[in-house]
């Protein structure tokens, strides 16, 4: 009886080790799939990127990261959620602000040669950028002009002209 118990304990030790190795392999695979899935972004003609905030975002459901506007070097242009956004070949402009507090929303515009402009700081320059933006980008697949940021990301990431296979991405925001 003692001999059987000895063999069972040894078998349990190896089983626990095998399960631990399998769990580690699964975790590495899961992280790799997540990074591969979220590293794709959209590159607009003016160099602006639309991509995921990070691999994990603890503030969102199931830690799924949201979508954000990024500068060509990968830094986030706007920390708040973007509600409505318009894209042209030269300019990106729209409205952003904290969720569920519409009174705190703000308007922004970005063009590479001018930089990031808040309408509250310089209304005339903001209006000038909007007027000089030209024709808005359209998706060849859906013919949409303006969307929220997630919708734009999903539509334009399907088009080879805008799809970029790697976007700078951090693990946490």
Secondary structure as UniProt FT lines:
FT   HELIX           2..38
FT   STRAND          41..43
FT   TURN            45..46
FT   STRAND          49..52
FT   STRAND          54..56
FT   TURN            58..59
FT   HELIX           61..63
FT   STRAND          67..70
FT   TURN            72..73
FT   STRAND          82..88
FT   STRAND          91..96
FT   TURN            99..100
FT   HELIX           102..104
FT   STRAND          106..111
FT   TURN            112..114
FT   STRAND          115..118
FT   TURN            119..121
FT   HELIX           123..132
FT   TURN            140..142
FT   HELIX           149..156
FT   TURN            157..158
FT   TURN            160..162
FT   STRAND          163..164
FT   STRAND          170..172
//
